[in-house]
């Protein structure tokens, strides 16, 4: 955002729904907070500034949660804008593994007992 759209006392003057053009959901599949995103190419020069800010943050792999923190955007707004970038082929999304090996219940009970003993 440029300085003219930022009021030091009140915060951003542009409301989140204006950044998403009133949309509340991302196109396509929902973005998990731990999904990892990476920019696939250099952003085009006509990309809106909010999208360009996300693209700069995606130069290195980053989760949705990390991007929200780095860009300062509300997570809902970020998800909508990420949907735009995904549809344009500017980012790739790596979802967290669904078949990760989970610890056995007995191991978790032993850890809990050890923590309680501290």
TORPA-4810 file (N, C-alpha, C, O; in nm, 3 decimals):
<nodes>
NODE_1_0.083_-0.118_0.000_0.000_0.000_0.000_0.088_0.124_0.000_0.194_0.127_0.062_X
NODE_2_0.044_0.223_-0.067_0.120_0.346_-0.068_0.088_0.425_0.057_-0.010_0.397_0.127_X
NODE_3_0.171_0.525_0.085_0.155_0.605_0.206_0.021_0.678_0.208_-0.034_0.701_0.316_X
NODE_4_-0.032_0.716_0.093_-0.159_0.791_0.094_-0.275_0.705_0.139_-0.380_0.758_0.176_X
NODE_5_-0.259_0.573_0.137_-0.366_0.484_0.179_-0.345_0.430_0.320_-0.407_0.332_0.360_X
NODE_6_-0.256_0.495_0.394_-0.229_0.451_0.530_-0.243_0.570_0.624_-0.174_0.670_0.609_X
NODE_7_-0.330_0.557_0.720_-0.348_0.658_0.823_-0.274_0.605_0.945_-0.309_0.498_0.996_X
NODE_8_-0.174_0.676_0.994_-0.090_0.627_1.103_-0.171_0.594_1.228_-0.135_0.501_1.301_X
NODE_9_-0.279_0.666_1.255_-0.359_0.640_1.374_-0.465_0.531_1.352_-0.488_0.449_1.440_X
NODE_10_-0.527_0.532_1.235_-0.639_0.441_1.210_-0.598_0.313_1.139_-0.672_0.215_1.142_X
NODE_11_-0.481_0.313_1.074_-0.439_0.195_0.998_-0.474_0.212_0.852_-0.494_0.323_0.804_X
NODE_12_-0.480_0.102_0.779_-0.508_0.110_0.636_-0.645_0.170_0.609_-0.743_0.137_0.677_X
NODE_13_-0.652_0.258_0.512_-0.779_0.319_0.474_-0.856_0.226_0.381_-0.979_0.225_0.382_X
NODE_14_-0.786_0.149_0.301_-0.849_0.055_0.209_-0.896_-0.066_0.289_-0.816_-0.131_0.356_X
NODE_15_-1.023_-0.094_0.283_-1.079_-0.205_0.359_-1.052_-0.338_0.289_-1.039_-0.342_0.167_X
NODE_16_-1.043_-0.445_0.366_-1.009_-0.575_0.307_-1.099_-0.616_0.191_-1.050_-0.673_0.093_X
NODE_17_-1.230_-0.589_0.200_-1.319_-0.634_0.093_-1.293_-0.561_-0.039_-1.330_-0.612_-0.145_X
NODE_18_-1.230_-0.445_-0.033_-1.197_-0.378_-0.158_-1.078_-0.446_-0.226_-1.069_-0.446_-0.349_X
NODE_19_-0.987_-0.503_-0.148_-0.873_-0.575_-0.205_-0.918_-0.701_-0.277_-0.855_-0.743_-0.374_X
NODE_20_-1.026_-0.761_-0.230_-1.074_-0.887_-0.289_-1.191_-0.864_-0.384_-1.249_-0.959_-0.437_X
NODE_21_-1.227_-0.737_-0.405_-1.342_-0.700_-0.489_-1.469_-0.766_-0.437_-1.553_-0.812_-0.514_X
NODE_22_-1.482_-0.771_-0.306_-1.602_-0.824_-0.242_-1.607_-0.976_-0.231_-1.702_-1.030_-0.175_X
NODE_23_-1.508_-1.044_-0.283_-1.507_-1.191_-0.276_-1.465_-1.234_-0.137_-1.379_-1.172_-0.074_X
NODE_24_-1.525_-1.341_-0.090_-1.491_-1.392_0.043_-1.427_-1.530_0.039_-1.381_-1.579_0.142_X
NODE_25_-1.424_-1.592_-0.077_-1.364_-1.725_-0.090_-1.270_-1.729_-0.209_-1.294_-1.665_-0.312_X
NODE_26_-1.164_-1.805_-0.193_-1.068_-1.823_-0.302_-1.128_-1.915_-0.408_-1.206_-2.005_-0.377_X
NODE_27_-1.091_-1.890_-0.531_-1.132_-1.980_-0.638_-1.058_-2.113_-0.620_-0.940_-2.114_-0.586_X
NODE_28_-1.126_-2.221_-0.642_-1.062_-2.352_-0.629_-1.061_-2.401_-0.486_-1.138_-2.356_-0.402_X
NODE_29_-0.971_-2.494_-0.461_-0.960_-2.557_-0.329_-0.915_-2.455_-0.224_-0.842_-2.361_-0.253_X
NODE_30_-0.960_-2.477_-0.103_-0.926_-2.389_0.010_-0.778_-2.406_0.045_-0.722_-2.515_0.032_X
NODE_31_-0.716_-2.298_0.090_-0.575_-2.301_0.129_-0.562_-2.336_0.276_-0.615_-2.266_0.362_X
NODE_32_-0.492_-2.444_0.305_-0.462_-2.484_0.441_-0.354_-2.389_0.495_-0.267_-2.345_0.419_X
NODE_33_-0.359_-2.358_0.623_-0.261_-2.265_0.681_-0.117_-2.314_0.669_-0.024_-2.234_0.668_X
NODE_34_-0.099_-2.446_0.662_0.037_-2.499_0.654_0.077_-2.539_0.512_0.185_-2.595_0.491_X
NODE_35_-0.011_-2.511_0.414_0.024_-2.537_0.274_0.143_-2.448_0.238_0.148_-2.332_0.278_X
NODE_36_0.236_-2.502_0.162_0.356_-2.428_0.123_0.339_-2.376_-0.019_0.300_-2.450_-0.110_X
NODE_37_0.368_-2.247_-0.037_0.352_-2.179_-0.165_0.486_-2.132_-0.217_0.574_-2.094_-0.140_X
NODE_38_0.500_-2.136_-0.350_0.623_-2.090_-0.414_0.584_-2.020_-0.543_0.499_-2.068_-0.618_X
NODE_39_0.647_-1.904_-0.568_0.626_-1.834_-0.695_0.688_-1.916_-0.807_0.799_-1.968_-0.793_X
NODE_40_0.616_-1.928_-0.918_0.666_-2.008_-1.029_0.741_-1.925_-1.132_0.818_-1.979_-1.212_X
NODE_41_0.719_-1.795_-1.132_0.787_-1.708_-1.227_0.784_-1.565_-1.176_0.725_-1.535_-1.073_X
NODE_42_0.849_-1.477_-1.249_0.851_-1.335_-1.213_0.712_-1.277_-1.236_0.650_-1.304_-1.339_X
NODE_43_0.662_-1.197_-1.141_0.528_-1.141_-1.159_0.523_-1.043_-1.276_0.620_-0.970_-1.300_X
NODE_44_0.412_-1.042_-1.349_0.399_-0.946_-1.459_0.392_-0.804_-1.405_0.351_-0.784_-1.291_X
NODE_45_0.432_-0.704_-1.484_0.434_-0.566_-1.436_0.296_-0.508_-1.405_0.286_-0.413_-1.327_X
NODE_46_0.191_-0.564_-1.464_0.057_-0.509_-1.441_-0.016_-0.576_-1.324_-0.136_-0.555_-1.305_X
NODE_47_0.055_-0.655_-1.245_-0.004_-0.724_-1.130_-0.040_-0.621_-1.022_0.041_-0.534_-0.991_X
NODE_48_-0.161_-0.631_-0.965_-0.198_-0.538_-0.857_-0.095_-0.544_-0.743_-0.032_-0.648_-0.722_X
NODE_49_-0.076_-0.433_-0.671_0.030_-0.427_-0.569_0.019_-0.532_-0.460_0.121_-0.582_-0.412_X
NODE_50_-0.102_-0.568_-0.419_-0.117_-0.668_-0.313_-0.073_-0.805_-0.363_-0.009_-0.881_-0.290_X
NODE_51_-0.107_-0.837_-0.487_-0.065_-0.964_-0.547_0.088_-0.965_-0.562_0.152_-1.067_-0.535_X
NODE_52_0.144_-0.852_-0.603_0.289_-0.844_-0.620_0.360_-0.862_-0.486_0.466_-0.924_-0.480_X
NODE_53_0.302_-0.808_-0.378_0.363_-0.824_-0.246_0.364_-0.971_-0.205_0.462_-1.018_-0.148_X
NODE_54_0.257_-1.043_-0.236_0.252_-1.186_-0.206_0.358_-1.259_-0.289_0.427_-1.347_-0.237_X
NODE_55_0.369_-1.223_-0.416_0.467_-1.288_-0.504_0.610_-1.268_-0.453_0.691_-1.360_-0.457_X
NODE_56_0.639_-1.148_-0.405_0.774_-1.123_-0.350_0.798_-1.211_-0.228_0.908_-1.263_-0.209_X
NODE_57_0.695_-1.228_-0.146_0.708_-1.311_-0.026_0.719_-1.460_-0.061_0.767_-1.539_0.020_X
NODE_58_0.675_-1.498_-0.181_0.678_-1.638_-0.224_0.802_-1.674_-0.304_0.810_-1.782_-0.362_X
NODE_59_0.898_-1.585_-0.309_1.022_-1.619_-0.382_1.085_-1.745_-0.325_1.136_-1.829_-0.399_X
NODE_60_1.080_-1.757_-0.196_1.126_-1.878_-0.126_1.000_-1.947_-0.073_0.901_-1.879_-0.043_X
NODE_61_1.000_-2.078_-0.061_0.881_-2.148_-0.011_0.836_-2.092_0.124_0.917_-2.071_0.214_X
NODE_62_0.705_-2.070_0.136_0.649_-2.016_0.260_0.508_-2.071_0.278_0.435_-2.092_0.181_X
NODE_63_0.470_-2.093_0.403_0.335_-2.141_0.431_0.237_-2.023_0.424_0.278_-1.907_0.426_X
NODE_64_0.110_-2.056_0.416_0.006_-1.953_0.413_0.015_-1.869_0.541_0.003_-1.747_0.536_X
NODE_65_0.035_-1.934_0.654_0.046_-1.862_0.781_0.165_-1.765_0.780_0.153_-1.652_0.826_X
NODE_66_0.279_-1.810_0.727_0.396_-1.723_0.718_0.370_-1.603_0.627_0.412_-1.491_0.656_X
NODE_67_0.300_-1.628_0.516_0.269_-1.519_0.423_0.177_-1.416_0.487_0.193_-1.296_0.467_X
NODE_68_0.080_-1.463_0.565_-0.011_-1.370_0.634_0.068_-1.281_0.728_0.044_-1.161_0.736_X
NODE_69_0.163_-1.340_0.799_0.246_-1.264_0.891_0.336_-1.166_0.817_0.347_-1.050_0.856_X
NODE_70_0.400_-1.213_0.711_0.495_-1.130_0.638_0.428_-1.015_0.564_0.483_-0.905_0.559_X
NODE_71_0.310_-1.040_0.507_0.243_-0.935_0.430_0.153_-0.847_0.516_0.118_-0.736_0.475_X
NODE_72_0.117_-0.895_0.634_0.028_-0.818_0.720_-0.118_-0.822_0.675_-0.200_-0.743_0.722_X
NODE_73_-0.150_-0.913_0.585_-0.287_-0.924_0.534_-0.369_-1.018_0.621_-0.317_-1.117_0.672_X
NODE_74_-0.497_-0.987_0.637_-0.585_-1.083_0.706_-0.587_-1.214_0.627_-0.579_-1.213_0.504_X
NODE_75_-0.599_-1.325_0.697_-0.590_-1.456_0.633_-0.698_-1.475_0.527_-0.672_-1.537_0.424_X
NODE_76_-0.818_-1.424_0.550_-0.926_-1.437_0.452_-0.893_-1.366_0.322_-0.916_-1.419_0.214_X
NODE_77_-0.840_-1.245_0.333_-0.801_-1.169_0.216_-0.687_-1.240_0.144_-0.688_-1.254_0.021_X
NODE_78_-0.590_-1.285_0.221_-0.475_-1.353_0.162_-0.519_-1.476_0.083_-0.470_-1.499_-0.027_X
NODE_79_-0.611_-1.554_0.138_-0.657_-1.674_0.069_-0.724_-1.641_-0.064_-0.703_-1.711_-0.163_X
NODE_80_-0.803_-1.535_-0.068_-0.868_-1.495_-0.193_-0.763_-1.454_-0.296_-0.770_-1.495_-0.412_X
NODE_81_-0.666_-1.373_-0.255_-0.562_-1.327_-0.347_-0.472_-1.443_-0.391_-0.427_-1.446_-0.506_X
NODE_82_-0.447_-1.538_-0.302_-0.370_-1.657_-0.340_-0.445_-1.738_-0.445_-0.384_-1.795_-0.536_X
NODE_83_-0.577_-1.743_-0.433_-0.657_-1.811_-0.534_-0.640_-1.748_-0.671_-0.632_-1.818_-0.772_X
NODE_84_-0.634_-1.615_-0.675_-0.611_-1.545_-0.802_-0.476_-1.584_-0.861_-0.464_-1.612_-0.980_X
NODE_85_-0.373_-1.584_-0.775_-0.239_-1.618_-0.821_-0.229_-1.763_-0.867_-0.160_-1.793_-0.965_X
NODE_86_-0.297_-1.851_-0.796_-0.296_-1.993_-0.835_-0.364_-2.012_-0.970_-0.315_-2.086_-1.055_X
NODE_87_-0.477_-1.945_-0.990_-0.548_-1.956_-1.118_-0.466_-1.900_-1.234_-0.477_-1.947_-1.347_X
NODE_88_-0.384_-1.799_-1.205_-0.300_-1.738_-1.309_-0.173_-1.818_-1.333_-0.096_-1.786_-1.424_X
NODE_89_-0.149_-1.921_-1.254_-0.030_-2.003_-1.269_0.096_-1.935_-1.218_0.207_-1.972_-1.257_X
NODE_90_0.081_-1.836_-1.130_0.196_-1.762_-1.078_0.255_-1.824_-0.952_0.369_-1.794_-0.915_X
NODE_91_0.178_-1.912_-0.886_0.228_-1.981_-0.767_0.192_-2.129_-0.777_0.097_-2.167_-0.845_X
NODE_92_0.270_-2.210_-0.707_0.235_-2.351_-0.692_0.209_-2.375_-0.544_0.264_-2.308_-0.457_X
NODE_93_0.125_-2.472_-0.518_0.084_-2.504_-0.381_0.123_-2.648_-0.352_0.087_-2.739_-0.426_X
NODE_94_0.195_-2.666_-0.243_0.227_-2.801_-0.195_0.151_-2.823_-0.066_0.174_-2.755_0.034_X
NODE_95_0.060_-2.917_-0.069_-0.022_-2.944_0.048_0.055_-3.029_0.148_0.143_-3.107_0.109_X
NODE_96_0.023_-3.014_0.275_0.090_-3.097_0.375_0.056_-3.244_0.352_-0.053_-3.277_0.305_X
NODE_97_0.149_-3.330_0.385_0.129_-3.474_0.366_0.012_-3.523_0.449_0.002_-3.492_0.568_X
NODE_98_-0.075_-3.599_0.388_-0.190_-3.652_0.461_-0.162_-3.789_0.520_-0.234_-3.836_0.608_X
NODE_99_-0.057_-3.854_0.471_-0.027_-3.988_0.521_0.099_-3.989_0.606_0.177_-4.084_0.602_X
NODE_100_0.119_-3.883_0.683_0.234_-3.879_0.771_0.220_-3.985_0.880_0.110_-4.014_0.926_X
NODE_101_0.330_-4.041_0.918_0.328_-4.142_1.023_0.302_-4.073_1.157_0.379_-3.987_1.200_X
NODE_102_0.195_-4.109_1.220_0.160_-4.051_1.350_0.217_-4.140_1.460_0.224_-4.262_1.445_X
NODE_103_0.256_-4.078_1.571_0.311_-4.160_1.681_0.201_-4.248_1.741_0.083_-4.215_1.737_X
NODE_104_0.245_-4.358_1.796_0.151_-4.449_1.861_0.099_-4.385_1.989_0.166_-4.302_2.051_X
NODE_105_-0.021_-4.425_2.027_-0.083_-4.369_2.146_0.003_-4.396_2.270_0.010_-4.311_2.359_X
NODE_106_0.066_-4.511_2.277_0.149_-4.544_2.394_0.267_-4.447_2.407_0.306_-4.411_2.518_X
NODE_107_0.324_-4.406_2.295_0.435_-4.310_2.298_0.386_-4.175_2.350_0.453_-4.111_2.431_X
NODE_108_0.270_-4.133_2.303_0.214_-4.006_2.349_0.183_-4.010_2.499_0.204_-3.912_2.570_X
NODE_109_0.133_-4.124_2.546_0.104_-4.136_2.689_0.233_-4.129_2.772_0.236_-4.067_2.878_X
NODE_110_0.339_-4.192_2.722_0.468_-4.187_2.792_0.523_-4.044_2.796_0.577_-4.001_2.898_X
NODE_111_0.510_-3.972_2.687_0.556_-3.832_2.683_0.475_-3.748_2.782_0.531_-3.668_2.856_X
NODE_112_0.343_-3.768_2.782_0.258_-3.693_2.874_0.294_-3.723_3.019_0.300_-3.633_3.102_X
NODE_113_0.318_-3.850_3.049_0.355_-3.889_3.185_0.489_-3.825_3.223_0.506_-3.780_3.337_X
NODE_114_0.583_-3.821_3.129_0.711_-3.759_3.155_0.697_-3.610_3.181_0.763_-3.556_3.270_X
NODE_115_0.613_-3.543_3.105_0.591_-3.399_3.125_0.526_-3.372_3.260_0.563_-3.277_3.329_X
NODE_116_0.431_-3.455_3.299_0.365_-3.437_3.428_0.463_-3.458_3.542_0.450_-3.396_3.648_X
NODE_117_0.561_-3.546_3.522_0.659_-3.574_3.626_0.755_-3.456_3.647_0.817_-3.445_3.752_X
NODE_118_0.766_-3.370_3.548_0.854_-3.253_3.563_0.798_-3.161_3.663_0.857_-3.057_3.691_X
</nodes>
